[in-house]
Amino acid sequence: MTSNQHWQDILWGGHTGWSIAETLNWLLTTGRTLTDPAVFLKELGDKLIKAHAKVARIRITLDTIDPEIRASVYTWWWDREEIDVFTPPHGIENTPSYKGSPIEEVRNNCRIVRYRLTDGLPEDAHIVLQELYSQGITDYVVFPIQFTDNTISTFIIASDDPKGLSKSDLNKWKALLLYLLPVLEVFSARNTIRSLLNTYVGPNTGQKILKGIIKRGDSELIECALWYSDLRNFTVLTESLSTETMLQLLNAYFEVVTNAVTQRGGEVLRFIGDAMLIIFTADELGSVKQACQAALQAAIDANTQLQILNKELATKNMPQLSFGIGLNEGKVIYGNVGSLSRLDFTVMGPAVNRTARLEELTKKLSVDLLLTEEFAHYISEPTHYLGSFTVRGVPEPLQVHTLQQCTQNK
């Protein structure tokens, strides 16, 4: 064998059987420009079927850094139109579906794991293999994908060919992976970046940052409903509870509010100690009226869920939680502020200051939910006017409302 033939065998998997040439041509041209892993996998599978590869299923597992999920898993079947996307949570490593599985074996040893099922199942076959065998799979191969940061993901193929995969087939898959590796690493990096931005700055702000709005001063004028909330008696709780218990309560409170807000289309911009700054933008929700209505419903939802949480806390002899919310409407500057090397993406303007001052009034008036007159104008629920109040840093008194149901409850 000549030197050129030797390298061709390594890079192209040899000449016997199906060819990866057209698939590689697609991968190095159109394929590498795709940004959605599911779309990429669908087209990759279609190309391989067209090339007569002996493949019934392909699965790509990409690890990510996310507080809720362990990885993103994409599965293609040759006879299905849709790509199955699965995001297993943290802790899946302790479940029966993972313990003792081929995936665990690959991750622990960083080597190819193969199970030939042409002659039936091994006696101690893992549940994963049992399921695949029942679906007609005859050969199952898990390839480790080691990225430049030494993290290990997996690329899995399964064949339903009666004879399974030949040596030439395996060589072609190994050759194909040489070209797939950099593309999959890009997908993995994008997943991680998107997850980190969603976690630390929110999905809408994260998208703006990914689109290049990253220089100090980059900003836009937006109209939105503004939410500022603050946990009651936080200082007392901090002084009287252990750090662990305090963090448990604080996180429970944050989770209640965040869930209520995001389900109504809002975005948490900042956690400020025990306070939260949140926006509901008119652009995202369709109109100023819809933004205000969504913010109000989120506040009602959060209060309802907090009462449920307090019942659970009472059974554990833990302190009850309450918080005040100020809701306002207005135009704000939305963008980057800070130093040249350290920026914060936030909202600024008189409307933000008024919202924070409004929340301070909830303590003075002993009302948990207050609305500015500007906000009250846009909602359909009956409100009760509480009066005109002068607050620090605001030249004009605030015309303050609350919901009628709040006064009736009191």
Sequence and secondary structure as in RCSB ss.txt:
>XXXX:A:sequence
MTSNQHWQDILWGGHTGWSIAETLNWLLTTGRTLTDPAVFLKELGDKLIKAHAKVARIRITLDTIDPEIRASVYT
WWWDREEIDVFTPPHGIENTPSYKGSPIEEVRNNCRIVRYRLTDGLPEDAHIVLQELYSQGITDYVVFPIQFTDN
TISTFIIASDDPKGLSKSDLNKWKALLLYLLPVLEVFSARNTIRSLLNTYVGPNTGQKILKGIIKRGDSELIECA
LWYSDLRNFTVLTESLSTETMLQLLNAYFEVVTNAVTQRGGEVLRFIGDAMLIIFTADELGSVKQACQAALQAAI
DANTQLQILNKELATKNMPQLSFGIGLNEGKVIYGNVGSLSRLDFTVMGPAVNRTARLEELTKKLSVDLLLTEEF
AHYISEPTHYLGSFTVRGVPEPLQVHTLQQCTQNK
>XXXX:A:secstr
  HHHHHHHHHH  SSSS  HHHHHHHHTTGGG   HHHHHHHHHHHHHHTT   SEEEEEEE   SSBSEEEEE
EETT SS EEE  BTTGGGSTTTTTSHHHHHHHH S EEEE TT   TT  HHHHHHHHTT  EEEEEEEE TTS
 EEEEEEEE  TT   HHHHHHHHHHHHHHHHHHHHHHHHHHHHHHHHHHT HHHHHHHHTT  STT EEEEEEE
EEEEEETTHHHHHHHS HHHHHHHHHHHHHHHHHHHHHTT EEEEEETTEEEEEEEHHHHSSHHHHHHHHHHHHH
HHHHHHHHHHHHHHHTT     EEEEEEEEEEEEEEEE SSSEEEEEESHHHHHHHHHHHHHHHHT SEEEEHHH
HTT  S EEEEEEE  TT SS EEEEEEHHHHHH 
